[in-house]
Every structure is written in structure tokens, then in C-alpha cells.
Amino acid sequence: MAQAEPVSVPELLARGRTLCTPALRTAVARLAAPMDRVAAYHFGWIDEAGNPAAGDGGKAVRPALALLSAEAAGADPLAGVAGGVSVELVHNFSLLHDDLMDGDETRRHRATAWTVFGPAQAILVGDALATLGTEVLLDAGRNGAATSADAARAVRLITTATRKLIDGQAQDLSFEHRDAVTVAECLEMEGNKTGALLAAAAAIGAVLAGADDRTADALERYGHHLGLAFQAVDDLLGIWGATEVTGKPHWGDLRQRKKSLPVAAALAEGGSASRRLAELLADPTGRGEESEEVLAARAALIEQAGGRAWTQEEARRQHQTALAALDEVPMADEVRDRFVALAEFVVVRER
């Protein structure tokens, strides 16, 4: 028997971008000036002066999942395009707002939209992108890309995911004003902030293609646990990732005193490093202005208390749980292999 060719994740991500970007650009072009320009800058399509650019538009994991989701339901990947565009619009709504709320000045190796165009424009464009995310799904029901009933199911899926995403961001912000949070609280927050939208991405193509609820629910579970794995890795990169690779500020999460998974796990350990970390986090002195040396020492305490190792293991646990959900969906072997490869990509990455 001939051995199957290994799945190329870069090709899967490129397919998501190739099939979804034209529709994404069409949706963004509906925005009134200057919001269309701000959005185009954020997506990396133009530079600050409005000139065409080939900026980093992100990994495009969510559009790739939406196309795979349609294939899992036995449909052509094109059936998932509207879903891929919708989740990408909602995802970028959250990035625009998150950058402003967190005070982040760089994303994807260049200045964030709010630092270039101002906070008000970033808020308005984020709101507009979230609204467009619903509009493109309703359009799919009107133009025959999906039935009106399946488009309505997809709208409910994306709006529920958006609400949970906002819940997660609110929880995340509230954690910054607390000395400690539990691991359970952190997982709940990250399940909302990251898991909900990846769950929607993993199911929305299947929903648009008319899949039954059992199939859609199993794909949602895959996406939810994949989102938790993704966020666990993101939390590791938020502390130990290199700026030149991630495109995010060095020590960004520590500077903001975010209670991410490595921090929550370290605080729960209870040993001397854990207690010292708790003291530092409770001390208001120099909040937001700590030196590189202080932040490095804090990262070392998190590692000594086991926060880094625990989070790495949690990423692996969530990854395995995601894969188990695929067993409930009858799909072609090559489609399953692509889901598995994307899941592996999420937990083994540097950005």
C-alpha cells in the first residue's frame, strides 16, 4: 500500500487565505471612509500612507478551519468561504480592541492601528468588522451559497461565539486588577476568549453545508479544545517568545501583569518561588514600568514554580482532547489528516 503524502499545513493556510481573502476584501470595502483604510492597514493590505503593502495578515488558522469544516460535511471547501470570512472579521475586531485595551503598540511587526489612526478609529473599525461578520453569513443565505436556514444557524453560531469572546476579554481585564486567579478561572476565561471563536471556525463550514447537529457539535468541541491548546501556547509565547519572531512586545504579558496560565499555575504551586511571585504581583510599585531585569526575574520565578512546564503539558492535553472529538465525525481520511495536522501546528509553533 502506498504511504499517504504528509499534510502541508502551509498549503492549508495558504488555501484559506487564497479562497477567503477576495471575499474579505469585498466585505471590508463596504466600510465608509476612513474606516475602510484603517481596516485595510490592520489587515496588512496597505501601509500608513495608503500604498499597497504585503504585510503579515496573520496565520489564517480560522479560515483554514472553516474550509476544512465544509469538507468534513462532504461539501466543497468553497461552501465554507463565507464562514471563513465571518470568523476572520470577528477575530480581527477582537484584535483591534485588544491592542487598544492592552496598550500594545506593535502587532505583526508593525505599529498597531490605534497608534497610527487613533483610538476612536480603532474602536469604530472593530465594531464595524464584528457587524460585517454577521452580514456576510446572511448574504450567503440570500445568494444561494447556503440555504437561508443554514445561514441562520451559522449566524447564531458566530454571534454566540462573539458574545463569549467578549465575556473572555472582560474576564481577562478583570484579572489584571486581582493579585491571583485560579487555574480553573483562567481556563474558563481562555475558553471564552480564544476557544469560542476557534470552535465556531471548526463548525461553521459544516453548518453552512447543511451538516446535522451531531457533526457540528463534535467539530465545535474539536475547535474549543484546539483553542485552549492554542491559547496555552500563546501564553507561553507571551512570556518567553522573542519579539522578532512573534511580532509582539517582549515580556508584554508580564509587563501588564496578566494572569495567564503559566502565572496561574505557578501561583497555585505554593512553594517558595510561588510565594515570591505572589508578593511581586501584589506589589503596586512600578506597575507597568518594570525594567527588563525585573521582568526576566519574574519569568524565572514562574518557571521555577512549574508554571511553564504545567502549561506545556496542558497544551498537549487539550490537543489530545481536540483530536478525540474528531472520532465522532465520519469524514474522509484525508480531511481528518488535515484537521490533525492543523492541531499539531497549533501546539508546535514559535509565533
C-alpha positions in Angstrom: 0.0 0.0 0.0 1.3 3.4 -0.9 2.1 5.7 2.0 -0.1 8.8 2.2 1.6 12.1 1.4 2.2 14.2 4.6 -0.2 17.1 5.0 1.3 20.5 4.3 0.0 23.0 6.9 1.4 26.0 5.0 -0.6 24.9 2.0 -3.7 24.6 4.1 -3.2 28.1 5.5 -2.4 29.4 2.0 -5.6 27.9 0.7 -7.6 29.6 3.4 -6.1 32.9 2.5 -6.4 32.5 -1.2 -10.1 31.5 -1.1 -11.2 33.8 1.6 -9.2 37.0 1.1 -11.1 38.2 -2.0 -14.4 38.0 -0.2 -12.8 39.5 2.9 -11.6 42.5 0.9 -15.1 42.9 -0.7 -16.6 43.0 2.8 -14.1 45.5 4.1 -14.7 47.7 1.1 -18.3 48.2 2.3 -17.0 50.3 5.2 -17.3 54.1 4.9 -14.1 56.1 4.7 -11.8 56.3 6.6 -12.8 53.0 8.2 -12.0 51.1 5.0 -8.5 52.5 5.1 -7.9 51.7 8.8 -9.2 48.1 8.3 -7.0 47.6 5.2 -4.0 48.8 7.2 -4.8 46.5 10.0 -5.1 43.5 7.6 -1.7 44.4 6.1 -3.0 45.3 2.7 -1.8 48.9 2.7 0.8 51.0 4.6 0.2 54.1 6.7 0.1 56.3 3.6 -2.4 54.1 1.8 0.1 52.4 -0.5 -0.3 48.7 -1.3 1.6 46.5 1.0 2.3 42.8 1.5 2.0 42.9 5.3 1.7 39.9 7.6 -2.0 39.2 7.8 -1.7 36.6 10.5 -1.6 32.8 10.4 -5.2 32.4 8.9 -5.9 29.3 11.0 -9.6 30.2 11.3 -10.3 30.5 7.6 -8.4 27.2 7.0 -10.6 25.5 9.7 -13.8 26.9 8.1 -12.9 25.4 4.7 -12.0 22.0 6.3 -15.2 22.1 8.2 -17.2 22.2 5.0 -15.1 19.3 3.7 -15.8 17.3 6.9 -19.5 17.6 5.9 -18.8 16.2 2.5 -19.0 19.5 0.7 -16.7 21.5 -1.5 -14.4 23.8 0.6 -15.9 26.8 -1.2 -19.1 26.2 0.9 -17.1 27.4 3.9 -15.8 30.6 2.4 -18.5 32.8 4.0 -17.8 31.2 7.3 -14.1 31.7 7.0 -14.6 35.4 6.2 -17.0 35.8 9.1 -14.7 34.3 11.7 -11.8 36.3 10.3 -13.7 39.5 10.6 -14.8 38.8 14.2 -11.2 37.7 15.1 -9.8 41.0 13.8 -12.5 43.0 15.6 -11.2 41.5 18.8 -7.5 42.2 17.9 -8.2 45.9 17.2 -9.9 46.3 20.5 -7.5 44.1 22.4 -4.5 46.2 21.1 -6.1 49.3 22.4 -7.2 47.9 25.8 -3.8 46.4 26.4 -1.9 49.4 25.1 0.1 47.3 22.6 1.9 49.4 20.1 3.1 46.6 17.7 1.4 43.7 16.1 2.6 41.6 13.2 5.9 43.5 13.2 4.5 47.0 12.7 2.6 49.7 14.5 -0.9 48.8 15.7 -3.9 50.6 14.1 -4.8 52.6 17.1 -1.3 54.1 17.4 -1.5 55.2 13.7 -5.1 56.3 13.3 -6.1 57.0 16.9 -8.2 55.1 19.5 -11.6 56.2 18.2 -11.0 54.8 14.7 -9.7 51.5 16.1 -12.9 51.2 18.2 -15.2 52.1 15.3 -13.5 49.8 12.8 -13.5 46.9 15.3 -17.3 47.4 15.8 -17.8 47.5 12.0 -15.8 44.3 11.4 -17.9 42.4 14.0 -21.1 43.6 12.3 -19.8 42.6 8.9 -19.1 39.1 10.3 -22.9 38.6 10.6 -23.7 40.3 7.3 -21.6 38.0 5.1 -23.4 35.0 6.6 -26.8 36.5 5.8 -25.5 37.2 2.3 -24.7 33.5 1.9 -28.3 32.7 2.6 -29.5 35.2 0.1 -27.1 34.5 -2.8 -27.6 30.7 -2.7 -24.2 29.8 -1.2 -26.2 28.3 1.7 -29.8 27.8 2.5 -31.5 30.5 4.5 -31.9 28.1 7.4 -28.3 27.0 7.4 -27.2 30.7 7.1 -29.4 31.4 10.2 -27.7 28.6 12.1 -24.3 30.0 11.1 -25.3 33.4 12.3 -26.3 32.0 15.7 -23.0 30.2 15.9 -20.9 33.3 15.2 -23.0 35.6 17.4 -22.8 33.2 20.3 -19.0 32.9 19.8 -18.7 36.7 19.7 -20.5 37.1 23.0 -18.3 34.5 24.6 -15.2 36.2 23.2 -16.3 39.5 24.7 -17.0 37.7 28.0 -13.5 36.3 27.9 -11.9 39.7 27.3 -13.9 41.2 30.2 -12.7 38.4 32.4 -9.1 38.9 31.2 -9.2 42.6 32.0 -10.7 42.0 35.5 -7.9 39.5 36.3 -5.3 42.3 35.8 -6.7 44.0 38.9 -6.5 40.9 41.1 -3.5 39.6 42.9 -4.2 36.0 41.8 -6.7 33.9 39.8 -7.2 30.1 39.9 -6.2 27.8 37.1 -9.9 27.0 36.6 -10.8 30.7 36.3 -8.0 31.1 33.8 -9.2 28.1 31.7 -12.8 29.4 31.7 -11.6 32.9 30.5 -9.4 31.4 27.8 -12.2 29.0 26.7 -14.3 32.1 26.1 -11.7 34.5 24.7 -10.0 32.0 22.3 -11.8 28.7 22.4 -15.2 30.0 21.4 -14.2 31.5 18.1 -12.0 28.6 17.1 -14.9 26.3 17.9 -17.1 28.4 15.6 -14.5 28.3 12.9 -14.2 24.5 13.1 -18.0 24.0 12.7 -19.2 26.9 10.6 -18.3 25.5 7.2 -20.2 22.3 8.1 -23.2 24.3 9.3 -23.3 26.3 6.0 -23.0 23.0 4.1 -26.1 21.6 5.9 -24.4 19.2 8.4 -26.5 17.7 11.2 -26.2 19.0 14.8 -24.2 15.9 15.9 -21.5 16.6 13.3 -21.4 20.4 14.0 -21.3 19.8 17.8 -18.3 17.4 17.5 -16.4 19.8 15.3 -17.2 22.6 17.8 -15.7 20.6 20.6 -12.6 20.0 18.4 -12.3 23.7 17.9 -12.9 24.6 21.5 -10.1 22.3 22.8 -7.9 23.4 20.0 -8.5 27.0 21.1 -7.4 26.1 24.6 -4.3 24.5 23.3 -3.6 27.5 21.1 -4.0 29.9 24.0 -1.8 27.9 26.2 1.0 28.1 23.6 0.2 31.8 23.2 0.6 32.3 26.9 4.0 30.7 26.8 5.0 32.9 23.9 3.6 36.0 25.8 6.3 35.4 28.4 9.1 33.6 26.7 8.6 34.4 23.0 11.1 36.5 21.1 9.7 39.8 19.7 11.5 39.3 16.4 9.6 36.1 15.9 6.2 36.8 17.5 5.9 40.5 16.4 4.6 41.3 19.9 6.2 43.3 22.7 8.9 41.5 24.7 7.6 40.5 28.1 4.3 42.0 27.1 2.1 39.8 29.3 4.4 40.2 32.3 4.5 44.0 31.9 0.7 44.1 32.0 0.7 41.6 34.9 -1.6 39.3 33.0 -2.8 36.3 34.9 -2.2 33.9 32.1 -2.0 30.1 32.5 1.7 29.9 33.4 1.2 32.6 36.1 -2.0 30.9 37.5 -0.3 27.5 37.6 2.8 29.0 39.2 0.8 30.7 41.9 -1.1 27.5 42.6 2.1 25.6 43.3 2.6 27.1 46.7 6.4 26.7 47.1 8.9 29.5 47.8 9.1 30.6 44.1 5.3 30.7 44.0 5.1 32.8 47.2 7.8 35.2 46.0 5.9 35.6 42.7 2.7 36.3 44.6 4.4 39.1 46.6 5.8 40.7 43.4 2.4 40.6 41.7 0.7 42.2 44.7 3.3 45.0 45.0 1.9 48.0 43.1 5.4 49.6 42.9 6.5 50.3 39.3 3.4 48.7 37.8 3.8 48.8 34.0 7.2 50.3 34.3 9.4 47.4 35.4 12.8 47.0 33.9 13.8 44.1 31.7 15.8 42.6 34.6 12.7 42.7 36.9 10.6 41.1 34.2 13.2 38.4 33.5 13.4 37.6 37.2 9.6 37.3 37.3 9.7 34.9 34.3 12.3 32.8 36.1 10.1 32.5 39.2 7.2 31.4 37.1 9.4 28.7 35.6 10.8 27.6 38.9 7.3 27.2 40.3 6.4 24.9 37.4 4.2 27.3 35.5 6.0 26.9 32.2 6.1 23.0 32.3 2.4 22.8 33.5 1.2 25.0 30.6 3.2 23.0 28.1 1.6 19.8 29.4 -1.9 21.5 29.4 -1.4 22.4 25.7 -0.7 18.7 25.0 -3.8 17.6 27.0 -6.1 20.0 25.1 -4.6 18.9 21.8 -5.3 15.3 22.5 -8.9 16.1 23.6 -9.4 18.0 20.4 -8.3 15.1 18.3 -10.6 12.7 20.2 -13.6 14.8 19.2 -12.9 14.1 15.5 -13.6 10.4 16.1 -17.3 11.3 16.3 -17.4 12.7 12.8 -17.5 10.4 9.7 -15.2 12.1 7.2 -12.7 11.2 4.5 -9.3 10.1 5.9 -7.5 13.0 4.0 -9.8 15.5 5.6 -9.2 14.1 9.1 -5.5 14.1 8.4 -5.7 17.9 7.7 -7.5 18.5 10.9 -4.8 16.6 12.8 -2.0 18.5 11.1 -3.6 21.8 11.9 -3.9 20.8 15.5 -0.3 19.8 15.6 0.7 23.1 14.1 -1.2 25.0 16.8 0.8 23.3 19.7 4.2 23.3 18.0 4.9 26.9 16.9 7.0 29.9 17.7 4.5 32.7 16.9 
